[in-house]
Amino acid sequence: MSISIQRLVPLGQLVWLLVLIGAVSDVSRVAAEDANSPANSAWTQWRGSQGTGISEANDLPVQWDESHLIWTAELDGRGQSSPIAWGNRIFLTTASKGGHECAVVCIDRESGQQLWKADIPNDEPEKIHGMNTWATPTCACDGQLVVASFGDAGLHCYDLDGTRRWSVELGKFSRSGWGSGSSPVILDDLVIQTCDADNVSFLVGINKYNGQEVWRTPRPELRSFSTPVLIDTGKRKELVLNGSAGIHAYDPSQGNLLWFCSGGSGRGTPTVVPGAGLVIAISGRRRGAGDMMAVRPGGSGDVTTTQLVWSVARGSGRDLPSPIVVGDYLFTVDLRPGLATCYHTATGKELWKKRLRGNFSASPIAAGGLIYVLSESGETTVIKPERQYHEIARNRLSADDEEIFRASLMPYEGRIFCRSDRRLYCVGKFPVSK
């Protein structure tokens, strides 16, 4: 026997019921697709699943304009965290003006619709630099949990449906007026977070299931905003982290120091990058020698005189973006004046310099043998790494003059996801009929 819904539910309630059914159906669809998503198809943390900025995708758009824009998502609040994804879910963070309300946001990859938002009160927002926000660290996800760091507002963990699992405060370690920038990473059963500031600096490992602290290692650093990268030497795994005093490597399971290489000129903001059997780091200031150095991992203790393979002085400008390695080519770009430089990875020999248009805060990514570098104005230059400068395309989306692009691009499932401080853009390979 069929029963008419209209006879049981008033019309106004019927409309809301249908909307609710549609929303539940949409969430169920996303959850089912996520459950079947292998880890290698995900972009799960800062600079991708390996922390290198490299995507295995070969089907990404190379040239685009407004006709390739699949959707635009308006974000409630501001932020500079790069988007990450697992299955059909995209995760990023936002914060209200003044930083009193922070949030983790989950967006449907296909539609751009918000699936859920987890609000996090921040009663005492720390002072931040004018270029920073209260939502700058990128989330990390392992397919079951998503973790977000908000500096003084703590470290927070949710399941993929937005249910809070735990929250921990790590202390008032960012009271220097710069704010936070280091992103969490998930390794096995641990969430690892860098906490470097002028007043106190440490690296901490947190149990990802219950939020309990497993280990904490003090660091002799000042205002470093780097994120650790896991390196497998073949004999052991090393958690390598840039800093103002040089490069440190830690045992990821216990947090004890494995080796240290002194160098750089302060503010170890860029994340290290592996290449040619080396670990390469750039300091955040331009003064002094040894602004970029390459170290052979696997050492013990102070390896400054034993494992340092090459160092290069970089006096052209301030470095915020992390470097990227594509085969034999090491690519860097300065914040200002947007000077791109290509080096030979194994030797550090400079191959070419090219001034790009604009300023650059976002770290470059690479896919299909091409490098994508995003300017603060929203223009993406696509470069083929060779011994001479080889520009493939320049792509720009129509953004408001107030928008600024400091988050790194996310290459994922044949699309490019581009986040400004207030919107998320989804770009496809082919024009979209509208």
C-alpha positions as CSV (number, residue, x, y, z in Angstrom):
1,M,0.0,0.0,0.0
2,S,1.4,3.4,-0.9
3,I,1.1,6.3,1.4
4,S,1.3,9.9,0.3
5,I,3.9,12.0,2.2
6,Q,1.8,15.1,1.6
7,R,-1.0,13.6,3.7
8,L,1.3,13.1,6.7
9,V,3.6,16.2,6.5
10,P,2.7,19.8,6.0
11,L,4.1,21.4,2.8
12,G,6.7,23.6,4.5
13,Q,8.0,20.7,6.5
14,L,8.0,18.5,3.4
15,V,10.4,20.9,1.6
16,W,12.8,20.8,4.6
17,L,12.4,17.0,4.7
18,L,13.4,16.6,1.0
19,V,16.3,18.9,1.5
20,L,17.5,16.9,4.5
21,I,17.1,13.6,2.6
22,G,19.1,15.1,-0.3
23,A,21.9,16.2,2.1
24,V,22.0,12.8,3.9
25,S,22.1,11.1,0.5
26,D,25.0,13.4,-0.6
27,V,27.0,12.7,2.6
28,S,26.4,9.0,2.2
29,R,27.6,9.0,-1.4
30,V,30.8,10.8,-0.4
31,A,31.4,8.4,2.5
32,A,30.9,5.4,0.3
33,E,33.4,6.8,-2.3
34,D,35.9,7.7,0.5
35,A,35.8,4.1,1.9
36,N,37.1,2.8,-1.4
37,S,39.8,5.4,-1.9
38,P,43.3,4.0,-1.8
39,A,46.0,6.0,0.0
40,N,48.0,6.6,-3.1
41,S,45.1,8.5,-4.7
42,A,45.0,11.0,-1.9
43,W,46.8,14.4,-1.2
44,T,46.8,14.0,2.5
45,Q,49.1,16.7,4.0
46,W,51.2,19.7,3.4
47,R,53.0,19.3,0.0
48,G,51.2,16.1,-0.7
49,S,51.3,12.6,0.7
50,Q,55.1,12.4,0.7
51,G,55.7,16.0,1.7
52,T,57.6,16.7,-1.5
53,G,55.1,18.6,-3.6
54,I,55.2,15.9,-6.3
55,S,52.0,14.4,-7.7
56,E,52.0,11.1,-9.7
57,A,49.1,12.4,-11.8
58,N,49.6,12.8,-15.6
59,D,46.1,14.1,-16.5
60,L,46.2,17.6,-14.9
61,P,45.2,20.8,-16.7
62,V,48.2,22.7,-18.1
63,Q,46.5,25.7,-19.7
64,W,43.2,27.1,-18.3
65,D,41.0,30.2,-18.1
66,E,37.5,31.0,-16.7
67,S,36.0,28.4,-19.1
68,H,37.8,25.6,-17.2
69,L,36.4,26.6,-13.8
70,I,34.2,23.8,-12.6
71,W,33.1,25.4,-9.3
72,T,34.0,28.1,-6.8
73,A,33.4,27.7,-3.1
74,E,33.0,30.7,-0.9
75,L,34.8,30.2,2.4
76,D,33.4,31.5,5.7
77,G,36.4,33.3,7.2
78,R,39.9,33.7,6.0
79,G,42.9,31.4,5.9
80,Q,46.0,30.3,4.0
81,S,46.1,26.6,4.7
82,S,46.6,24.5,1.5
83,P,43.7,22.1,0.7
84,I,44.2,18.4,1.2
85,A,41.9,15.6,0.1
86,W,40.9,12.0,0.7
87,G,38.4,10.4,-1.6
88,N,35.7,13.0,-2.3
89,R,36.4,15.1,0.7
90,I,38.6,18.3,0.7
91,F,39.8,19.7,4.0
92,L,41.1,23.1,4.9
93,T,40.9,25.6,7.7
94,T,39.5,29.1,8.2
95,A,39.4,31.8,10.9
96,S,37.3,34.8,11.6
97,K,38.6,38.3,11.5
98,G,40.6,38.8,14.6
99,G,41.0,35.0,15.0
100,H,38.4,34.4,17.8
101,E,36.7,31.7,15.8
102,C,38.7,29.0,13.9
103,A,37.3,26.1,11.9
104,V,38.0,22.9,10.0
105,V,36.0,22.8,6.8
106,C,35.1,19.8,4.7
107,I,34.1,20.4,1.1
108,D,32.7,17.9,-1.5
109,R,35.2,17.6,-4.3
110,E,32.6,17.1,-7.0
111,S,30.2,19.9,-6.2
112,G,32.1,22.4,-4.0
113,Q,29.4,22.2,-1.4
114,Q,30.3,22.3,2.3
115,L,29.8,18.9,3.9
116,W,30.6,20.0,7.4
117,K,32.3,22.7,9.5
118,A,33.8,22.2,12.9
119,D,34.1,25.5,14.9
120,I,36.9,26.0,17.3
121,P,36.8,29.0,19.8
122,N,40.0,30.9,20.2
123,D,39.6,33.1,23.3
124,E,43.1,34.7,23.2
125,P,44.3,34.9,19.6
126,E,48.0,35.4,19.4
127,K,49.5,38.4,17.6
128,I,50.4,37.5,14.0
129,H,52.5,39.0,11.2
130,G,50.6,41.0,8.6
131,M,51.2,38.2,6.0
132,N,50.0,35.5,8.3
133,T,46.5,34.3,9.3
134,W,45.1,32.3,12.3
135,A,44.4,29.5,9.8
136,T,47.7,28.9,8.0
137,P,48.9,25.4,8.9
138,T,47.6,22.7,6.5
139,C,45.6,19.8,7.8
140,A,46.7,16.1,7.7
141,C,44.5,13.1,7.0
142,D,45.1,9.3,7.1
143,G,41.7,8.2,5.7
144,Q,40.2,7.8,9.1
145,L,41.1,11.0,10.9
146,V,41.8,14.6,10.0
147,V,44.0,16.8,12.2
148,A,44.4,20.6,12.2
149,S,46.7,22.9,14.1
150,F,45.9,26.4,15.1
151,G,48.9,27.4,17.1
152,D,47.9,28.7,20.5
153,A,44.3,27.5,19.8
154,G,45.6,23.9,19.9
155,L,45.7,20.7,17.9
156,H,42.3,19.2,16.9
157,C,41.3,15.8,15.6
158,Y,38.1,14.8,13.8
159,D,36.8,11.8,12.0
160,L,35.9,12.2,8.3
161,D,32.2,13.0,9.2
162,G,33.3,16.0,11.4
163,T,32.9,14.4,14.8
164,R,35.6,15.6,17.2
165,R,37.8,12.9,18.6
166,W,40.2,15.0,20.7
167,S,41.8,18.4,21.2
168,V,45.0,19.3,23.0
169,E,46.7,22.6,23.8
170,L,50.4,22.7,23.1
171,G,51.1,25.9,25.0
172,K,51.6,29.6,24.3
173,F,54.5,29.0,22.0
174,S,53.7,31.6,19.4
175,R,53.8,34.8,21.4
176,S,56.5,36.4,19.3
177,G,54.1,38.3,17.0
178,W,54.6,36.0,14.0
179,G,51.9,33.4,14.5
180,S,51.9,29.8,13.4
181,G,52.8,28.1,10.1
182,S,54.0,24.6,10.7
183,S,51.6,21.8,9.6
184,P,51.0,18.5,11.4
185,V,51.9,15.2,9.8
186,I,50.5,11.8,10.5
187,L,53.0,8.9,10.7
188,D,51.7,5.5,11.7
189,D,50.0,6.0,15.1
190,L,51.4,9.5,15.7
191,V,50.5,13.1,14.9
192,I,53.8,15.0,14.8
193,Q,53.8,18.8,15.2
194,T,56.6,21.4,15.1
195,C,56.3,24.1,17.7
196,D,59.2,26.6,17.1
197,A,59.0,30.1,18.5
198,D,61.1,32.7,20.2
199,N,60.0,31.8,23.7
200,V,60.0,28.0,23.4
201,S,60.7,25.4,20.7
202,F,60.0,21.7,20.5
203,L,58.8,18.8,18.3
204,V,56.0,16.7,19.7
205,G,54.5,13.3,18.9
206,I,50.8,12.8,19.8
207,N,48.9,9.5,19.8
208,K,46.5,10.0,16.9
209,Y,43.7,8.0,18.6
210,N,43.4,9.7,22.0
211,G,45.5,12.9,21.8
212,Q,47.9,11.7,24.5
213,E,51.5,13.0,24.3
214,V,54.0,10.2,23.4
215,W,57.2,12.2,23.3
216,R,58.5,15.8,23.2
217,T,61.9,16.9,22.0
218,P,63.3,20.4,22.7
219,R,64.7,22.3,19.7
220,P,67.3,25.1,19.8
221,E,65.3,27.1,17.3
222,L,63.7,30.5,16.9
223,R,60.5,31.3,14.9
224,S,60.8,28.5,12.4
225,F,57.7,27.6,10.5
226,S,58.8,24.5,8.7
227,T,57.1,21.1,8.5
228,P,59.0,17.8,8.9
229,V,59.5,15.4,6.0
230,L,59.9,11.6,6.4
231,I,63.1,10.3,4.6
232,D,63.7,6.6,4.2
233,T,67.5,6.0,3.9
234,G,67.0,2.3,3.3
235,K,68.4,1.5,6.7
236,R,66.1,3.6,8.8
237,K,63.5,6.4,8.6
238,E,64.4,9.9,9.5
239,L,62.1,12.8,10.2
240,V,64.0,15.8,8.7
241,L,63.2,19.3,9.8
242,N,64.5,22.7,8.7
243,G,65.2,25.4,11.2
244,S,66.9,28.8,11.9
245,A,70.1,27.1,13.0
246,G,70.2,24.4,10.4
247,I,68.7,20.9,9.6
248,H,67.8,18.4,12.3
249,A,66.8,14.7,11.8
250,Y,64.8,12.8,14.4
251,D,63.7,9.2,15.0
252,P,60.0,9.5,14.2
253,S,58.9,6.9,16.7
254,Q,60.8,8.2,19.8
255,G,61.6,11.8,18.8
256,N,65.3,11.5,19.7
257,L,67.8,13.5,17.7
258,L,69.7,11.5,15.0
259,W,71.9,14.2,13.4
260,F,72.3,17.9,12.9
261,C,73.9,20.0,10.2
262,S,74.6,23.6,11.0
263,G,74.0,26.3,8.4
264,G,71.7,28.8,6.8
265,S,71.1,32.3,7.8
266,G,68.0,32.1,10.0
267,R,64.2,31.6,9.7
268,G,64.1,28.0,8.4
269,T,60.6,28.5,7.0
270,P,60.8,26.4,3.8
271,T,60.3,22.7,4.1
272,V,63.2,20.5,3.2
273,V,63.0,18.5,-0.1
274,P,64.7,15.2,-1.0
275,G,66.5,14.6,-4.3
276,A,69.6,12.8,-5.7
277,G,70.0,11.0,-2.4
278,L,70.3,14.4,-0.5
279,V,68.1,16.5,1.7
280,I,68.0,20.2,0.6
281,A,67.1,23.1,2.7
282,I,66.8,26.9,2.2
283,S,66.9,29.4,5.0
284,G,64.3,32.2,5.2
285,R,66.7,35.2,5.1
286,R,68.9,36.4,2.4
287,R,71.9,37.7,4.4
288,G,74.9,35.5,4.9
289,A,76.5,32.5,3.1
290,G,75.2,29.0,2.8
291,D,71.5,30.1,2.3
292,M,70.8,26.7,0.6
293,M,72.5,23.5,1.5
294,A,72.3,19.8,0.6
295,V,73.0,17.1,3.2
296,R,73.4,13.3,2.8
297,P,71.1,11.7,5.3
298,G,71.9,8.7,7.5
299,G,74.6,10.4,9.6
300,S,74.9,10.6,13.4
301,G,75.5,13.6,15.7
302,D,76.9,16.8,14.2
303,V,77.4,16.1,10.5
304,T,78.3,19.6,9.4
305,T,81.8,18.6,8.3
306,T,81.0,15.0,7.2
307,Q,77.6,14.9,5.4
308,L,77.3,18.4,3.9
309,V,77.6,17.9,0.2
310,W,77.2,21.4,-1.2
311,S,76.0,24.9,-0.1
312,V,75.0,27.9,-2.2
313,A,74.7,31.5,-1.2
314,R,71.4,33.0,-2.1
315,G,71.3,36.8,-1.8
316,S,68.5,37.6,-4.2
317,G,65.5,37.8,-1.9
318,R,63.5,36.3,1.0
319,D,62.5,32.7,0.8
320,L,59.0,31.6,1.9
321,P,58.2,29.0,-0.7
322,S,59.7,25.6,-0.3
323,P,62.0,24.2,-3.1
324,I,61.0,21.3,-5.3
325,V,63.0,18.7,-7.1
326,V,62.1,17.1,-10.5
327,G,64.7,14.7,-11.4
328,D,68.0,16.5,-12.1
329,Y,66.5,19.9,-11.5
330,L,66.1,21.8,-8.3
331,F,63.6,24.7,-8.6
332,T,63.2,27.7,-6.2
333,V,61.3,30.9,-6.2
334,D,61.7,34.0,-4.0
335,L,58.9,35.8,-2.2
336,R,60.1,39.1,-3.6
337,P,61.0,40.0,-6.3
338,G,59.6,36.7,-7.7
339,L,63.0,35.4,-8.9
340,A,62.9,31.8,-10.0
341,T,66.1,29.8,-10.1
342,C,66.9,26.4,-11.4
343,Y,69.9,24.3,-10.1
344,H,71.4,21.0,-10.8
345,T,70.2,18.9,-7.9
346,A,73.3,16.8,-7.2
347,T,75.8,19.6,-7.3
348,G,73.9,22.9,-6.6
349,K,75.2,24.4,-9.8
350,E,73.0,27.2,-11.0
351,L,71.5,26.6,-14.4
352,W,69.3,29.7,-15.0
353,K,67.4,32.6,-13.3
354,K,64.2,34.2,-14.5
355,R,62.1,36.9,-12.9
356,L,58.5,35.9,-12.8
357,R,55.6,38.3,-12.6
358,G,54.4,39.1,-9.1
359,N,55.3,38.0,-5.5
360,F,55.3,34.3,-4.4
361,S,54.3,32.8,-1.0
362,A,52.9,29.5,-2.2
363,S,55.3,26.6,-2.6
364,P,55.4,25.1,-6.1
365,I,54.1,21.7,-7.0
366,A,55.0,19.3,-9.8
367,A,53.1,16.8,-11.9
368,G,53.7,15.1,-15.3
369,G,57.2,16.5,-15.3
370,L,56.0,20.1,-15.1
371,I,56.3,22.6,-12.3
372,Y,53.3,24.8,-11.3
373,V,54.1,28.0,-9.4
374,L,51.3,30.2,-8.1
375,S,51.7,33.9,-7.5
376,E,50.0,35.9,-4.7
377,S,47.7,37.5,-7.4
378,G,46.5,34.1,-8.5
379,E,48.5,33.6,-11.7
380,T,50.0,30.1,-12.2
381,T,53.1,29.7,-14.3
382,V,53.7,26.3,-15.7
383,I,57.4,25.5,-16.3
384,K,59.2,22.5,-17.8
385,P,62.4,22.0,-15.9
386,E,65.3,22.0,-18.3
387,R,68.8,23.5,-18.5
388,Q,67.2,26.6,-19.9
389,Y,64.0,28.4,-18.9
390,H,61.1,26.8,-20.7
391,E,57.7,28.3,-19.9
392,I,54.7,26.2,-21.0
393,A,51.8,28.4,-19.9
394,R,50.5,31.2,-17.8
395,N,47.1,30.8,-16.3
396,R,44.9,33.2,-14.4
397,L,41.4,33.1,-12.9
398,S,39.2,36.2,-12.4
399,A,39.6,36.9,-8.7
400,D,38.7,39.9,-6.6
401,D,41.4,42.5,-6.0
402,E,41.1,41.8,-2.3
403,E,41.9,38.1,-2.7
404,I,45.5,36.9,-2.1
405,F,46.8,33.5,-2.9
406,R,49.4,32.1,-0.4
407,A,48.2,28.5,-0.2
408,S,49.9,25.9,-2.4
409,L,47.9,24.3,-5.3
410,M,46.5,20.9,-4.8
411,P,46.7,18.5,-7.9
412,Y,44.0,15.8,-7.4
413,E,41.9,13.5,-9.6
414,G,42.6,15.3,-12.8
415,R,41.9,18.8,-11.4
416,I,43.8,21.7,-9.9
417,F,42.4,23.1,-6.7
418,C,43.5,26.7,-6.0
419,R,42.8,28.4,-2.7
420,S,42.8,32.1,-2.0
421,D,42.4,33.5,1.5
422,R,38.6,33.5,1.0
423,R,37.7,31.1,-1.8
424,L,38.5,27.6,-3.2
425,Y,38.6,27.2,-7.0
426,C,38.3,23.9,-8.9
427,V,39.9,23.9,-12.4
428,G,39.4,21.1,-14.9
429,K,41.3,20.0,-18.0
430,F,38.5,20.8,-20.4
431,P,36.2,23.8,-20.8
432,V,32.9,23.6,-18.9
433,S,29.6,24.4,-20.6
434,K,27.6,26.7,-18.4
